[in-house]
Amino acid sequence: MTKWEYATIPLLIHNTKAILDTWGEDGWELVQVVPGPSNPENLVAYLKREKQ
């Protein structure tokens, strides 16, 4: 059975691609992006990768 680990990271609108590229290089896959809890203009990304 595959085991997963998860990360939640804030996304800066002006730097979204660079942030996701950096996490992707470490094996993280983007699962979902949602508005931040305190300010909908801020975004939060949920990522996962296989646990080693």
PyMOL Python script that loads the backbone (N, CA, C, O; Angstrom):
from pymol import cmd

cmd.read_pdbstr("""\
ATOM      1  N   MET A   1       0.839  -1.173   0.000  1.00  0.00           N
ATOM      2  CA  MET A   1       0.000   0.000   0.000  1.00  0.00           C
ATOM      3  C   MET A   1       0.894   1.250   0.000  1.00  0.00           C
ATOM      4  O   MET A   1       1.839   1.344   0.782  1.00  0.00           O
ATOM      5  N   THR A   2       0.589   2.185  -0.867  1.00  0.00           N
ATOM      6  CA  THR A   2       1.354   3.426  -0.947  1.00  0.00           C
ATOM      7  C   THR A   2       1.021   4.316   0.237  1.00  0.00           C
ATOM      8  O   THR A   2      -0.146   4.493   0.588  1.00  0.00           O
ATOM      9  N   LYS A   3       2.056   4.875   0.850  1.00  0.00           N
ATOM     10  CA  LYS A   3       1.863   5.838   1.931  1.00  0.00           C
ATOM     11  C   LYS A   3       2.279   7.208   1.421  1.00  0.00           C
ATOM     12  O   LYS A   3       3.242   7.345   0.666  1.00  0.00           O
ATOM     13  N   TRP A   4       1.530   8.221   1.852  1.00  0.00           N
ATOM     14  CA  TRP A   4       1.748   9.585   1.367  1.00  0.00           C
ATOM     15  C   TRP A   4       2.091  10.514   2.516  1.00  0.00           C
ATOM     16  O   TRP A   4       1.696  10.289   3.660  1.00  0.00           O
ATOM     17  N   GLU A   5       2.827  11.554   2.191  1.00  0.00           N
ATOM     18  CA  GLU A   5       3.011  12.667   3.130  1.00  0.00           C
ATOM     19  C   GLU A   5       2.485  13.910   2.429  1.00  0.00           C
ATOM     20  O   GLU A   5       2.472  13.996   1.201  1.00  0.00           O
ATOM     21  N   TYR A   6       2.054  14.865   3.234  1.00  0.00           N
ATOM     22  CA  TYR A   6       1.387  16.052   2.701  1.00  0.00           C
ATOM     23  C   TYR A   6       2.040  17.331   3.203  1.00  0.00           C
ATOM     24  O   TYR A   6       2.649  17.354   4.273  1.00  0.00           O
ATOM     25  N   ALA A   7       1.907  18.400   2.413  1.00  0.00           N
ATOM     26  CA  ALA A   7       2.402  19.715   2.808  1.00  0.00           C
ATOM     27  C   ALA A   7       1.357  20.751   2.423  1.00  0.00           C
ATOM     28  O   ALA A   7       0.667  20.613   1.413  1.00  0.00           O
ATOM     29  N   THR A   8       1.253  21.780   3.236  1.00  0.00           N
ATOM     30  CA  THR A   8       0.385  22.919   2.964  1.00  0.00           C
ATOM     31  C   THR A   8       1.273  24.147   2.911  1.00  0.00           C
ATOM     32  O   THR A   8       1.989  24.435   3.871  1.00  0.00           O
ATOM     33  N   ILE A   9       1.238  24.878   1.801  1.00  0.00           N
ATOM     34  CA  ILE A   9       2.126  26.031   1.648  1.00  0.00           C
ATOM     35  C   ILE A   9       1.342  27.248   1.149  1.00  0.00           C
ATOM     36  O   ILE A   9       0.403  27.108   0.365  1.00  0.00           O
ATOM     37  N   PRO A  10       1.729  28.430   1.603  1.00  0.00           N
ATOM     38  CA  PRO A  10       1.114  29.645   1.062  1.00  0.00           C
ATOM     39  C   PRO A  10       1.699  29.948  -0.316  1.00  0.00           C
ATOM     40  O   PRO A  10       2.885  29.723  -0.555  1.00  0.00           O
ATOM     41  N   LEU A  11       0.875  30.450  -1.208  1.00  0.00           N
ATOM     42  CA  LEU A  11       1.337  30.833  -2.539  1.00  0.00           C
ATOM     43  C   LEU A  11       1.279  32.346  -2.677  1.00  0.00           C
ATOM     44  O   LEU A  11       0.274  32.972  -2.339  1.00  0.00           O
ATOM     45  N   LEU A  12       2.344  32.917  -3.165  1.00  0.00           N
ATOM     46  CA  LEU A  12       2.370  34.345  -3.469  1.00  0.00           C
ATOM     47  C   LEU A  12       1.991  34.496  -4.936  1.00  0.00           C
ATOM     48  O   LEU A  12       2.640  33.925  -5.812  1.00  0.00           O
ATOM     49  N   ILE A  13       0.951  35.257  -5.197  1.00  0.00           N
ATOM     50  CA  ILE A  13       0.403  35.388  -6.544  1.00  0.00           C
ATOM     51  C   ILE A  13       1.482  35.754  -7.564  1.00  0.00           C
ATOM     52  O   ILE A  13       1.493  35.207  -8.667  1.00  0.00           O
ATOM     53  N   HIS A  14       2.376  36.657  -7.221  1.00  0.00           N
ATOM     54  CA  HIS A  14       3.384  37.114  -8.171  1.00  0.00           C
ATOM     55  C   HIS A  14       4.523  36.113  -8.360  1.00  0.00           C
ATOM     56  O   HIS A  14       5.381  36.321  -9.217  1.00  0.00           O
ATOM     57  N   ASN A  15       4.549  35.022  -7.571  1.00  0.00           N
ATOM     58  CA  ASN A  15       5.664  34.077  -7.653  1.00  0.00           C
ATOM     59  C   ASN A  15       5.183  32.626  -7.628  1.00  0.00           C
ATOM     60  O   ASN A  15       5.938  31.735  -7.239  1.00  0.00           O
ATOM     61  N   THR A  16       3.953  32.380  -8.031  1.00  0.00           N
ATOM     62  CA  THR A  16       3.350  31.048  -7.924  1.00  0.00           C
ATOM     63  C   THR A  16       4.149  29.985  -8.673  1.00  0.00           C
ATOM     64  O   THR A  16       4.430  28.924  -8.116  1.00  0.00           O
ATOM     65  N   LYS A  17       4.515  30.246  -9.908  1.00  0.00           N
ATOM     66  CA  LYS A  17       5.213  29.243 -10.709  1.00  0.00           C
ATOM     67  C   LYS A  17       6.540  28.844 -10.071  1.00  0.00           C
ATOM     68  O   LYS A  17       6.850  27.656  -9.979  1.00  0.00           O
ATOM     69  N   ALA A  18       7.309  29.806  -9.640  1.00  0.00           N
ATOM     70  CA  ALA A  18       8.614  29.499  -9.032  1.00  0.00           C
ATOM     71  C   ALA A  18       8.451  28.676  -7.756  1.00  0.00           C
ATOM     72  O   ALA A  18       9.223  27.750  -7.511  1.00  0.00           O
ATOM     73  N   ILE A  19       7.455  29.010  -6.951  1.00  0.00           N
ATOM     74  CA  ILE A  19       7.210  28.269  -5.707  1.00  0.00           C
ATOM     75  C   ILE A  19       6.846  26.823  -6.030  1.00  0.00           C
ATOM     76  O   ILE A  19       7.417  25.897  -5.454  1.00  0.00           O
ATOM     77  N   LEU A  20       5.901  26.624  -6.947  1.00  0.00           N
ATOM     78  CA  LEU A  20       5.480  25.266  -7.296  1.00  0.00           C
ATOM     79  C   LEU A  20       6.595  24.490  -7.991  1.00  0.00           C
ATOM     80  O   LEU A  20       6.738  23.289  -7.760  1.00  0.00           O
ATOM     81  N   ASP A  21       7.378  25.141  -8.826  1.00  0.00           N
ATOM     82  CA  ASP A  21       8.513  24.469  -9.472  1.00  0.00           C
ATOM     83  C   ASP A  21       9.515  23.970  -8.433  1.00  0.00           C
ATOM     84  O   ASP A  21      10.035  22.860  -8.551  1.00  0.00           O
ATOM     85  N   THR A  22       9.780  24.776  -7.434  1.00  0.00           N
ATOM     86  CA  THR A  22      10.732  24.392  -6.382  1.00  0.00           C
ATOM     87  C   THR A  22      10.244  23.164  -5.634  1.00  0.00           C
ATOM     88  O   THR A  22      11.010  22.223  -5.429  1.00  0.00           O
ATOM     89  N   TRP A  23       8.986  23.157  -5.225  1.00  0.00           N
ATOM     90  CA  TRP A  23       8.421  22.001  -4.519  1.00  0.00           C
ATOM     91  C   TRP A  23       8.356  20.787  -5.443  1.00  0.00           C
ATOM     92  O   TRP A  23       8.607  19.664  -5.004  1.00  0.00           O
ATOM     93  N   GLY A  24       8.024  20.999  -6.715  1.00  0.00           N
ATOM     94  CA  GLY A  24       7.957  19.906  -7.683  1.00  0.00           C
ATOM     95  C   GLY A  24       9.303  19.228  -7.884  1.00  0.00           C
ATOM     96  O   GLY A  24       9.362  18.012  -8.069  1.00  0.00           O
ATOM     97  N   GLU A  25      10.376  19.993  -7.851  1.00  0.00           N
ATOM     98  CA  GLU A  25      11.720  19.417  -7.979  1.00  0.00           C
ATOM     99  C   GLU A  25      12.041  18.479  -6.824  1.00  0.00           C
ATOM    100  O   GLU A  25      12.864  17.574  -6.965  1.00  0.00           O
ATOM    101  N   ASP A  26      11.394  18.691  -5.684  1.00  0.00           N
ATOM    102  CA  ASP A  26      11.597  17.827  -4.518  1.00  0.00           C
ATOM    103  C   ASP A  26      10.609  16.666  -4.487  1.00  0.00           C
ATOM    104  O   ASP A  26      10.537  15.943  -3.494  1.00  0.00           O
ATOM    105  N   GLY A  27       9.841  16.480  -5.576  1.00  0.00           N
ATOM    106  CA  GLY A  27       8.949  15.338  -5.681  1.00  0.00           C
ATOM    107  C   GLY A  27       7.527  15.576  -5.229  1.00  0.00           C
ATOM    108  O   GLY A  27       6.739  14.633  -5.164  1.00  0.00           O
ATOM    109  N   TRP A  28       7.175  16.819  -4.912  1.00  0.00           N
ATOM    110  CA  TRP A  28       5.819  17.126  -4.451  1.00  0.00           C
ATOM    111  C   TRP A  28       4.897  17.334  -5.643  1.00  0.00           C
ATOM    112  O   TRP A  28       5.280  17.953  -6.636  1.00  0.00           O
ATOM    113  N   GLU A  29       3.679  16.811  -5.537  1.00  0.00           N
ATOM    114  CA  GLU A  29       2.652  16.965  -6.564  1.00  0.00           C
ATOM    115  C   GLU A  29       1.544  17.863  -6.028  1.00  0.00           C
ATOM    116  O   GLU A  29       1.067  17.677  -4.909  1.00  0.00           O
ATOM    117  N   LEU A  30       1.142  18.833  -6.834  1.00  0.00           N
ATOM    118  CA  LEU A  30       0.059  19.733  -6.449  1.00  0.00           C
ATOM    119  C   LEU A  30      -1.267  18.989  -6.480  1.00  0.00           C
ATOM    120  O   LEU A  30      -1.611  18.360  -7.480  1.00  0.00           O
ATOM    121  N   VAL A  31      -2.010  19.064  -5.379  1.00  0.00           N
ATOM    122  CA  VAL A  31      -3.310  18.408  -5.282  1.00  0.00           C
ATOM    123  C   VAL A  31      -4.432  19.423  -5.457  1.00  0.00           C
ATOM    124  O   VAL A  31      -5.391  19.184  -6.192  1.00  0.00           O
ATOM    125  N   GLN A  32      -4.302  20.563  -4.773  1.00  0.00           N
ATOM    126  CA  GLN A  32      -5.378  21.555  -4.815  1.00  0.00           C
ATOM    127  C   GLN A  32      -4.851  22.912  -4.370  1.00  0.00           C
ATOM    128  O   GLN A  32      -3.904  23.004  -3.588  1.00  0.00           O
ATOM    129  N   VAL A  33      -5.481  23.962  -4.884  1.00  0.00           N
ATOM    130  CA  VAL A  33      -5.216  25.334  -4.440  1.00  0.00           C
ATOM    131  C   VAL A  33      -6.545  25.912  -3.971  1.00  0.00           C
ATOM    132  O   VAL A  33      -7.547  25.840  -4.683  1.00  0.00           O
ATOM    133  N   VAL A  34      -6.550  26.487  -2.766  1.00  0.00           N
ATOM    134  CA  VAL A  34      -7.779  27.061  -2.203  1.00  0.00           C
ATOM    135  C   VAL A  34      -7.485  28.470  -1.672  1.00  0.00           C
ATOM    136  O   VAL A  34      -6.329  28.795  -1.405  1.00  0.00           O
ATOM    137  N   PRO A  35      -8.508  29.300  -1.519  1.00  0.00           N
ATOM    138  CA  PRO A  35      -8.314  30.613  -0.910  1.00  0.00           C
ATOM    139  C   PRO A  35      -7.863  30.468   0.547  1.00  0.00           C
ATOM    140  O   PRO A  35      -8.258  29.527   1.235  1.00  0.00           O
ATOM    141  N   GLY A  36      -7.041  31.398   1.002  1.00  0.00           N
ATOM    142  CA  GLY A  36      -6.568  31.384   2.380  1.00  0.00           C
ATOM    143  C   GLY A  36      -7.694  31.612   3.371  1.00  0.00           C
ATOM    144  O   GLY A  36      -8.699  32.236   3.033  1.00  0.00           O
ATOM    145  N   PRO A  37      -7.537  31.111   4.601  1.00  0.00           N
ATOM    146  CA  PRO A  37      -8.605  31.215   5.586  1.00  0.00           C
ATOM    147  C   PRO A  37      -8.889  32.644   6.055  1.00  0.00           C
ATOM    148  O   PRO A  37     -10.038  32.985   6.334  1.00  0.00           O
ATOM    149  N   SER A  38      -7.867  33.470   6.142  1.00  0.00           N
ATOM    150  CA  SER A  38      -8.078  34.819   6.662  1.00  0.00           C
ATOM    151  C   SER A  38      -8.270  35.865   5.564  1.00  0.00           C
ATOM    152  O   SER A  38      -8.814  36.942   5.812  1.00  0.00           O
ATOM    153  N   ASN A  39      -7.824  35.544   4.357  1.00  0.00           N
ATOM    154  CA  ASN A  39      -7.938  36.484   3.253  1.00  0.00           C
ATOM    155  C   ASN A  39      -8.077  35.697   1.951  1.00  0.00           C
ATOM    156  O   ASN A  39      -7.114  35.061   1.523  1.00  0.00           O
ATOM    157  N   PRO A  40      -9.234  35.720   1.319  1.00  0.00           N
ATOM    158  CA  PRO A  40      -9.447  34.937   0.093  1.00  0.00           C
ATOM    159  C   PRO A  40      -8.519  35.309  -1.059  1.00  0.00           C
ATOM    160  O   PRO A  40      -8.385  34.551  -2.019  1.00  0.00           O
ATOM    161  N   GLU A  41      -7.874  36.485  -0.964  1.00  0.00           N
ATOM    162  CA  GLU A  41      -6.933  36.867  -2.012  1.00  0.00           C
ATOM    163  C   GLU A  41      -5.618  36.108  -1.887  1.00  0.00           C
ATOM    164  O   GLU A  41      -4.861  36.017  -2.854  1.00  0.00           O
ATOM    165  N   ASN A  42      -5.342  35.565  -0.710  1.00  0.00           N
ATOM    166  CA  ASN A  42      -4.170  34.724  -0.521  1.00  0.00           C
ATOM    167  C   ASN A  42      -4.540  33.290  -0.873  1.00  0.00           C
ATOM    168  O   ASN A  42      -5.667  32.856  -0.633  1.00  0.00           O
ATOM    169  N   LEU A  43      -3.589  32.560  -1.441  1.00  0.00           N
ATOM    170  CA  LEU A  43      -3.856  31.185  -1.840  1.00  0.00           C
ATOM    171  C   LEU A  43      -3.033  30.220  -0.993  1.00  0.00           C
ATOM    172  O   LEU A  43      -1.931  30.542  -0.548  1.00  0.00           O
ATOM    173  N   VAL A  44      -3.591  29.032  -0.780  1.00  0.00           N
ATOM    174  CA  VAL A  44      -2.900  27.968  -0.063  1.00  0.00           C
ATOM    175  C   VAL A  44      -2.875  26.747  -0.977  1.00  0.00           C
ATOM    176  O   VAL A  44      -3.903  26.353  -1.528  1.00  0.00           O
ATOM    177  N   ALA A  45      -1.698  26.154  -1.134  1.00  0.00           N
ATOM    178  CA  ALA A  45      -1.546  24.967  -1.970  1.00  0.00           C
ATOM    179  C   ALA A  45      -1.388  23.737  -1.093  1.00  0.00           C
ATOM    180  O   ALA A  45      -0.678  23.757  -0.088  1.00  0.00           O
ATOM    181  N   TYR A  46      -2.060  22.670  -1.489  1.00  0.00           N
ATOM    182  CA  TYR A  46      -1.930  21.369  -0.825  1.00  0.00           C
ATOM    183  C   TYR A  46      -1.147  20.461  -1.766  1.00  0.00           C
ATOM    184  O   TYR A  46      -1.500  20.306  -2.935  1.00  0.00           O
ATOM    185  N   LEU A  47      -0.082  19.863  -1.241  1.00  0.00           N
ATOM    186  CA  LEU A  47       0.768  19.010  -2.049  1.00  0.00           C
ATOM    187  C   LEU A  47       0.932  17.650  -1.390  1.00  0.00           C
ATOM    188  O   LEU A  47       0.731  17.498  -0.185  1.00  0.00           O
ATOM    189  N   LYS A  48       1.305  16.652  -2.212  1.00  0.00           N
ATOM    190  CA  LYS A  48       1.563  15.323  -1.656  1.00  0.00           C
ATOM    191  C   LYS A  48       2.752  14.702  -2.395  1.00  0.00           C
ATOM    192  O   LYS A  48       3.076  15.081  -3.521  1.00  0.00           O
ATOM    193  N   ARG A  49       3.389  13.741  -1.728  1.00  0.00           N
ATOM    194  CA  ARG A  49       4.407  12.925  -2.366  1.00  0.00           C
ATOM    195  C   ARG A  49       4.457  11.583  -1.642  1.00  0.00           C
ATOM    196  O   ARG A  49       4.039  11.460  -0.490  1.00  0.00           O
ATOM    197  N   GLU A  50       4.970  10.602  -2.334  1.00  0.00           N
ATOM    198  CA  GLU A  50       5.067   9.279  -1.729  1.00  0.00           C
ATOM    199  C   GLU A  50       6.054   9.303  -0.593  1.00  0.00           C
ATOM    200  O   GLU A  50       7.159   9.831  -0.720  1.00  0.00           O
ATOM    201  N   LYS A  51       5.645   8.721   0.531  1.00  0.00           N
ATOM    202  CA  LYS A  51       6.497   8.690   1.727  1.00  0.00           C
ATOM    203  C   LYS A  51       7.606   7.669   1.499  1.00  0.00           C
ATOM    204  O   LYS A  51       7.368   6.578   0.981  1.00  0.00           O
ATOM    205  N   GLN A  52       8.805   8.039   1.889  1.00  0.00           N
ATOM    206  CA  GLN A  52       9.960   7.155   1.657  1.00  0.00           C
ATOM    207  C   GLN A  52      10.372   6.405   2.887  1.00  0.00           C
ATOM    208  O   GLN A  52      11.325   5.627   2.845  1.00  0.00           O
TER     209      GLN A  52
END
""", "prot")
cmd.dss("prot")
cmd.show_as("cartoon", "prot")
cmd.util.cbc("prot")
cmd.orient("prot")
